[in-house]
Amino acid sequence: MPESEFQAATSPGTHRLAVAESFKTLKVDTCDFYRRRPRGNSAVTGDTLCWLALFAIGVPLAYLRYGNVLGNGTLVSLSTFGTTYGLAIMLIFHVLCVLIAFKDEISRGMLALVVPCYSFFYVFSKSDQYVVRVLLGLFLIAFGFETYEGFLGFVRSADVHIQSMLGKA
């Protein structure tokens, strides 16, 4: 190697340039510490705002819903809505949460797809999709109990139907 090429290859500026280029080509896996870092000098992150919004809207909503403030007719209509449409809305939320998990990482997406309730755990603890987190939390506060009752009614009717099919066979 000629001396001029050796000096050019080992000069401090060239070395820094090569290191910078290697870092540009290095693909770093997105880990929690990478996504959760607050940007800038602000102490208020999206996580904090999400939980504040959920608390500020959820507590009055829960008080109105379960504190016997609303009339009986309103509670019956809310209960009917939760038992009728709650399962469909929860299924939509589940599909959305699975898609978010797949977008972030394939392994998390597979866990959300296969393990029951992991998709909701993922949105509340690992994901940074704050709007989905607040909407899901508010829906669970408002209609969680009725959705659970609707799910139990669906399972019971399916069980009765399957038992009647097996009894006739």
trRosetta pair geometry for C-beta under 8 A, 3 or more apart (Angstrom, degrees):
i j d omega theta_ij theta_ji phi_ij phi_ji
1 5 5.3 -115 -179 83 94 120
1 6 5.2 111 121 -62 118 96
2 5 5.0 88 64 10 85 103
2 6 7.0 -152 97 -7 42 90
3 6 5.5 -55 -147 37 35 115
3 7 6.3 34 156 -19 68 105
4 7 5.8 -52 -146 37 31 110
4 8 6.4 30 153 -19 63 107
5 8 5.6 -55 -146 38 32 111
5 9 6.1 28 157 -17 67 109
6 9 6.0 -57 -144 39 28 107
6 10 6.2 0 164 4 64 115
7 10 6.4 -71 -137 51 25 93
7 11 6.2 46 160 -53 64 97
8 11 6.0 -33 -144 -1 27 116
8 14 6.2 103 164 -56 59 158
9 14 6.2 -131 -145 120 23 151
10 14 7.3 35 40 66 7 124
10 15 7.0 22 -157 -55 38 111
11 14 4.8 83 63 10 87 107
11 15 7.0 -158 89 -11 42 89
12 15 5.7 -57 -147 35 33 113
12 16 6.5 31 158 -18 67 105
13 16 5.9 -55 -151 35 32 109
13 17 6.4 32 152 -20 65 107
14 17 5.6 -55 -149 36 33 114
14 18 6.4 33 153 -19 66 104
15 18 5.9 -54 -150 35 31 109
15 19 6.5 29 153 -17 64 106
16 19 5.7 -55 -147 38 33 110
16 20 6.2 34 153 -20 66 106
17 20 5.7 -54 -146 36 31 112
17 21 6.4 31 154 -18 64 106
18 21 5.7 -53 -147 37 31 111
18 22 6.4 31 154 -19 64 105
19 22 5.8 -54 -148 35 32 110
19 23 6.6 30 153 -17 64 104
20 23 5.9 -56 -151 36 32 109
20 24 6.6 36 151 -23 64 104
21 24 5.6 -51 -150 31 35 114
21 25 6.6 21 156 -9 66 106
22 25 6.0 -61 -149 43 34 103
22 26 6.3 45 150 -36 66 103
23 26 5.3 -44 -142 21 37 118
28 34 7.1 157 130 -99 122 153
30 34 5.4 -128 -151 79 59 137
30 35 6.0 56 178 -47 104 107
30 104 7.0 -117 92 -170 135 77
30 105 7.2 -144 68 -68 102 99
31 34 5.0 100 55 2 69 104
31 35 7.5 -157 92 2 36 88
32 35 6.2 -66 -145 44 33 98
32 36 5.5 15 167 -11 72 123
32 126 6.9 -88 -102 -141 108 83
33 36 6.2 -60 -125 44 24 104
33 37 6.9 48 167 -49 57 94
34 37 6.8 -46 -167 -4 23 111
35 128 5.8 -147 164 -23 117 135
36 47 7.8 22 -144 -36 87 141
36 128 7.6 -167 -89 -74 59 119
38 42 6.4 -135 169 78 121 76
38 43 7.3 12 -178 -129 170 26
38 45 4.7 -108 -104 -84 100 111
39 42 7.5 12 82 39 60 105
42 45 7.4 144 108 -71 101 53
44 48 5.2 -118 -152 77 65 139
44 49 6.4 73 169 -51 103 93
45 48 5.1 105 52 6 68 98
45 49 7.2 -133 100 1 40 89
46 49 5.6 -56 -146 42 36 111
46 50 6.1 44 153 -27 67 105
46 128 6.3 74 85 -168 138 96
46 130 4.9 -126 166 -47 106 145
47 50 5.7 -54 -150 31 28 115
47 51 6.6 18 158 -10 63 105
47 128 7.5 -70 -64 -125 86 82
47 130 7.3 -140 -86 -96 36 113
48 51 6.2 -59 -149 40 30 103
48 52 6.2 29 154 -18 65 110
49 52 5.6 -56 -144 40 31 113
49 53 6.2 31 158 -19 66 106
49 130 6.9 30 85 -169 96 153
50 53 6.0 -57 -149 37 26 107
50 54 6.3 25 154 -17 63 109
50 130 4.0 -129 -83 -149 120 104
50 133 5.4 25 -171 86 135 131
50 134 5.7 -136 -154 -56 80 99
51 54 5.5 -52 -143 38 34 113
51 55 6.2 33 157 -18 66 107
52 55 5.8 -56 -145 40 29 108
52 56 5.9 25 158 -18 66 111
53 56 5.8 -55 -137 40 29 108
53 57 6.0 7 168 0 66 112
53 134 5.3 -17 102 -120 121 138
54 57 6.6 -67 -139 48 21 94
54 58 5.1 14 168 -17 63 129
54 133 7.4 -67 -63 130 132 91
54 134 5.2 -141 -72 -123 87 77
54 137 4.7 -3 -137 101 123 153
54 138 7.0 -137 -131 -54 74 80
55 58 5.9 -53 -114 44 19 107
55 59 5.9 20 -179 -21 60 110
56 59 7.1 -44 -133 27 13 103
56 60 7.8 -2 163 4 46 107
57 60 6.8 -71 -161 45 31 99
57 61 6.0 27 153 -19 68 120
57 134 7.6 65 45 -173 136 108
57 138 6.1 -23 113 -101 122 121
58 61 5.5 -63 -143 42 30 113
58 62 5.9 29 161 -20 69 107
58 137 6.3 -54 -83 137 136 107
58 138 6.0 -131 -87 -100 85 69
58 141 4.8 -180 -148 -60 96 170
59 62 5.9 -52 -142 37 28 109
59 63 6.4 29 156 -19 62 106
60 63 5.5 -54 -145 38 34 113
60 64 6.2 33 157 -17 67 105
61 64 5.9 -55 -147 38 29 108
61 65 6.0 22 156 -16 65 114
61 138 6.5 54 52 -150 172 88
61 141 5.7 84 99 117 121 128
61 142 5.7 -61 163 -77 123 94
62 65 5.7 -59 -138 42 29 109
62 66 5.7 -21 179 24 69 111
62 67 7.6 86 129 -27 60 99
62 141 5.2 -83 -70 -177 96 112
62 142 7.9 -119 -79 -77 57 51
63 66 7.2 -71 -121 56 17 75
63 67 4.4 6 -171 -15 59 142
63 69 6.7 44 141 -12 77 138
64 67 6.6 -20 -69 37 11 106
64 69 5.3 -79 -131 62 52 131
64 70 6.0 65 175 -37 79 105
65 70 7.3 5 -108 6 30 130
65 78 7.0 -151 -135 153 92 161
65 141 7.3 147 29 143 153 81
65 142 5.7 -168 -83 -132 153 60
70 74 4.2 -98 167 83 120 136
70 75 5.7 144 95 -52 114 84
70 78 7.8 61 103 -8 160 139
71 74 5.0 97 60 7 77 102
71 75 7.2 -143 100 -4 42 89
72 75 5.7 -57 -149 38 35 112
72 76 6.4 37 154 -22 68 104
73 76 5.7 -52 -148 33 32 111
73 77 6.5 28 155 -15 65 105
74 77 5.9 -57 -149 38 32 107
74 78 6.3 31 153 -16 66 107
75 78 5.7 -54 -144 40 32 111
75 79 6.1 35 155 -22 65 107
76 79 5.6 -54 -146 37 30 113
76 80 6.4 32 154 -20 64 105
77 80 5.6 -50 -146 36 33 112
77 81 6.4 36 153 -20 63 103
78 81 5.6 -52 -148 35 33 113
78 82 6.4 32 154 -18 65 106
78 142 7.6 -109 -166 172 120 92
78 143 7.3 -139 174 -94 89 88
78 146 7.2 -159 136 -34 74 159
79 82 5.8 -55 -147 37 31 111
79 83 6.3 20 159 -9 66 108
79 146 5.1 -168 -143 -108 56 130
80 83 6.2 -60 -142 43 29 101
80 84 5.8 19 162 -13 66 117
81 84 6.0 -65 -138 43 23 104
81 85 5.8 -31 -175 32 65 111
81 86 7.5 102 130 -47 59 85
81 143 7.0 -87 105 -113 94 131
81 146 7.4 54 78 124 62 155
82 85 7.4 -67 -112 56 13 72
82 86 4.5 35 -174 -56 55 127
82 142 7.8 -159 -87 126 116 76
82 143 3.8 -171 -112 -153 105 99
82 145 7.3 26 154 76 155 62
82 146 2.5 70 108 97 138 135
82 147 5.4 -95 -179 -46 90 63
82 149 7.5 63 116 48 109 105
82 150 6.5 -159 130 -22 67 126
83 86 6.2 -9 -85 12 14 121
83 146 5.0 -96 -46 176 71 92
83 147 7.4 -163 -91 -90 38 29
83 149 5.5 -51 -99 93 105 102
83 150 3.7 165 -150 -75 58 101
83 153 6.7 41 -164 21 113 143
84 150 6.8 -131 -33 -117 19 137
85 88 5.4 -59 -162 44 62 113
85 89 5.8 58 143 -22 86 106
86 89 5.8 -60 -146 40 30 108
86 90 6.1 28 158 -17 67 108
86 143 5.2 -159 -106 150 111 122
86 146 5.7 174 -49 106 151 87
86 147 3.1 -151 165 -101 136 84
86 150 5.0 143 53 35 118 147
86 151 7.7 -88 103 -36 115 86
87 90 5.7 -55 -143 39 30 110
87 91 6.3 34 155 -22 64 105
87 147 6.4 154 -58 -156 53 86
87 150 5.5 -133 -32 119 102 122
87 151 5.9 141 -90 -79 108 77
87 154 6.5 56 -73 -29 160 155
88 91 5.7 -52 -149 34 31 113
88 92 6.6 33 151 -19 63 103
89 92 5.6 -50 -151 34 35 113
89 93 6.5 35 150 -17 65 104
89 139 6.4 -149 140 -162 131 143
89 143 7.7 48 67 86 145 147
89 147 7.6 -94 62 -106 105 129
90 93 5.5 -51 -146 39 35 113
90 94 6.2 41 152 -24 66 103
90 139 7.9 178 -80 133 70 134
90 147 5.8 115 -39 -170 131 140
91 94 5.5 -49 -146 33 32 114
91 95 6.5 32 155 -17 64 102
92 95 6.0 -53 -148 36 31 108
92 96 6.4 30 152 -17 63 108
93 96 5.6 -57 -148 39 32 113
93 97 6.2 31 155 -19 67 107
93 120 7.6 40 135 -90 115 95
93 132 7.7 142 -146 -168 85 96
93 135 7.9 -161 -110 111 112 102
93 136 5.3 120 -154 -107 135 102
93 139 7.1 -153 -63 64 149 155
94 97 5.8 -56 -146 38 29 109
94 98 6.4 30 154 -19 64 105
94 119 5.4 96 -149 79 68 153
94 120 7.5 -48 -101 -49 72 89
95 98 5.7 -53 -147 36 31 112
95 99 6.4 32 153 -18 64 106
96 99 5.8 -55 -150 37 30 111
96 100 6.5 32 152 -19 64 105
96 132 6.3 -163 135 -134 126 130
97 100 5.6 -50 -147 35 34 113
97 101 6.4 35 153 -19 65 104
97 112 6.2 -148 127 -166 91 134
97 119 3.7 110 110 166 124 104
97 120 6.2 -35 -139 -73 173 46
97 122 6.4 132 176 69 105 108
97 123 4.8 -78 -127 -44 110 124
97 127 7.9 -135 -145 -18 79 158
97 132 7.0 159 -84 160 75 137
97 136 7.6 53 -66 -82 120 153
98 101 5.7 -54 -148 37 32 111
98 102 6.4 32 153 -17 65 105
98 109 6.3 82 -177 -153 68 76
98 112 4.6 176 -112 122 67 118
98 113 5.3 84 -144 -78 124 74
98 119 5.2 -47 -62 -113 70 132
99 102 5.7 -52 -145 38 32 111
99 103 6.3 37 153 -24 63 105
99 109 7.9 31 -121 -129 16 111
100 103 5.6 -53 -149 33 31 115
100 104 6.6 26 154 -15 64 105
100 122 7.5 164 94 118 105 118
100 123 6.6 70 77 -94 147 93
100 127 5.6 30 144 -128 128 147
100 129 5.3 -69 -141 -15 145 153
100 132 6.7 -137 -56 46 156 170
101 104 5.9 -57 -150 37 32 107
101 105 7.2 -50 176 54 65 71
101 108 4.4 -132 -171 127 96 96
101 109 4.4 156 113 -89 89 57
101 111 7.2 -116 171 64 144 85
101 112 3.9 128 44 -7 165 150
101 113 7.9 -155 81 -30 132 76
101 119 6.3 -112 -17 -124 138 75
101 122 5.0 19 -90 138 117 161
101 123 8.0 -85 -55 -57 94 73
101 127 7.2 -87 -80 -72 66 119
102 105 7.8 -104 -144 76 22 32
102 106 6.6 31 -146 -112 67 47
102 108 7.6 -153 -71 85 31 80
102 109 3.1 77 -83 -115 65 146
102 112 7.5 -113 -39 53 74 127
102 113 7.8 49 -62 -42 108 114
103 109 7.6 119 3 -76 41 123
104 108 5.7 -24 84 63 109 143
104 109 7.5 162 53 -49 76 91
104 126 7.6 146 124 131 167 110
104 127 6.6 -132 -44 -110 151 84
105 108 4.2 79 69 12 103 107
105 109 6.6 -167 91 -11 52 86
106 109 5.5 -57 -149 36 32 115
106 110 6.5 33 154 -20 66 102
107 110 5.8 -50 -149 34 33 110
107 111 6.6 34 151 -17 63 104
108 111 5.6 -52 -149 38 35 113
108 112 6.2 35 152 -19 66 106
108 122 6.1 124 -179 -131 111 137
108 126 7.0 -143 -139 114 143 155
109 112 5.6 -54 -145 38 32 111
109 113 6.2 31 154 -20 65 108
110 113 5.6 -55 -145 37 31 112
110 114 6.0 8 164 -3 68 115
111 114 6.3 -69 -136 47 25 95
111 115 5.2 -12 -175 14 70 120
111 118 5.0 -105 144 141 91 156
111 122 7.5 134 95 -65 111 130
112 115 7.2 -45 -95 50 17 87
112 118 5.1 -136 -102 101 48 99
112 119 3.9 86 -161 -87 100 78
112 122 5.4 -52 -85 3 115 151
113 119 7.7 78 -60 -66 34 112
114 118 7.8 7 69 32 61 138
115 118 3.9 57 88 -19 110 134
117 120 5.5 -47 -165 37 67 110
117 121 6.2 71 139 -21 79 101
118 121 5.2 -55 -147 41 41 116
118 122 6.0 48 153 -28 71 103
119 122 5.7 -51 -149 31 29 115
119 123 6.7 27 154 -17 62 103
120 123 5.8 -50 -147 34 35 109
120 124 6.3 22 158 -8 66 110
120 136 6.8 -173 -133 168 93 145
121 124 6.1 -67 -146 45 28 102
121 125 5.8 -15 171 14 68 119
121 126 7.8 45 130 1 71 102
122 125 6.7 -76 -129 52 19 85
122 126 5.0 -45 -156 43 63 116
122 127 5.8 65 145 -28 78 105
123 126 7.8 -26 -54 52 11 74
123 127 4.9 -28 -125 33 44 135
123 129 6.4 -57 -142 63 89 109
123 132 5.8 -97 -154 115 129 114
123 133 5.5 -178 154 -88 95 77
123 136 6.3 62 113 28 148 159
124 127 7.9 43 4 37 18 94
124 133 6.0 127 -99 -136 54 103
124 136 7.8 -115 -64 90 92 131
124 137 7.6 109 -102 -70 107 104
127 132 7.5 -28 113 69 143 125
127 133 7.2 -178 83 -60 107 110
129 132 4.3 11 131 27 116 118
129 133 6.3 144 95 -24 69 89
130 133 5.4 -55 -147 36 35 116
130 134 6.3 32 158 -17 69 104
131 134 6.0 -54 -148 36 30 106
131 135 6.3 25 156 -14 65 109
132 135 5.9 -58 -143 42 30 108
132 136 6.0 28 160 -17 66 110
133 136 6.1 -59 -145 39 24 107
133 137 6.2 23 157 -17 61 111
134 137 5.8 -58 -146 39 29 111
134 138 6.2 26 158 -17 65 108
135 138 5.9 -56 -145 38 29 108
135 139 6.3 29 156 -18 64 106
136 139 5.8 -55 -146 37 30 110
136 140 6.3 28 156 -17 65 107
137 140 5.8 -57 -147 38 30 109
137 141 6.3 31 154 -20 65 105
138 141 5.6 -51 -146 35 33 112
138 142 6.2 21 160 -10 67 110
139 142 6.0 -63 -143 44 28 103
139 143 5.9 -39 -179 41 67 104
139 144 7.6 112 126 -59 61 75
140 143 7.4 -80 -118 62 17 63
140 144 4.1 45 -171 -73 63 116
140 147 8.0 -76 -119 32 57 141
141 144 6.6 27 -62 -11 10 116
143 146 5.1 -63 -162 53 73 109
143 147 5.3 79 136 -32 90 102
144 147 5.8 -57 -144 35 26 111
144 148 6.4 27 156 -19 62 106
145 148 5.7 -54 -152 35 31 113
145 149 6.5 30 150 -17 64 104
146 149 5.5 -50 -147 37 37 112
146 150 6.3 40 151 -20 66 104
147 150 5.5 -52 -147 37 33 114
147 151 6.4 37 151 -22 64 103
148 151 5.6 -51 -148 34 32 114
148 152 6.5 32 153 -17 64 103
149 152 5.7 -53 -148 37 33 111
149 153 6.4 35 152 -19 65 105
150 153 5.6 -53 -147 37 32 113
150 154 6.4 36 152 -21 64 104
151 154 5.6 -52 -149 35 32 113
151 155 6.4 29 153 -17 65 105
152 155 5.7 -54 -146 38 32 110
152 156 6.2 33 155 -19 66 107
153 156 5.7 -54 -144 38 30 111
153 157 6.3 26 159 -15 65 106
154 157 6.1 -57 -145 39 27 106
154 158 6.3 27 155 -17 63 108
155 158 5.7 -56 -146 39 30 111
155 159 6.2 33 153 -22 64 107
156 159 5.6 -54 -147 35 30 113
156 160 6.4 31 154 -18 65 104
157 160 5.7 -49 -145 36 34 111
157 161 6.3 35 154 -19 64 106
158 161 5.6 -55 -147 38 31 112
158 162 6.2 29 155 -17 66 106
159 162 5.9 -54 -143 39 30 107
159 163 6.1 30 156 -19 65 108
160 163 5.8 -56 -144 38 29 111
160 164 6.3 27 156 -19 64 106
161 164 5.9 -55 -147 36 29 108
161 165 6.5 28 153 -18 63 105
162 165 5.6 -54 -148 36 34 111
162 166 6.3 29 155 -15 67 107
163 166 5.8 -56 -144 41 31 108
163 167 6.1 33 154 -22 65 109
164 167 5.6 -52 -142 37 32 114
164 168 6.5 26 158 -16 64 107
165 168 6.1 -60 -148 38 29 105
165 169 6.6 40 153 -36 62 104
166 169 5.7 -44 -149 17 34 119
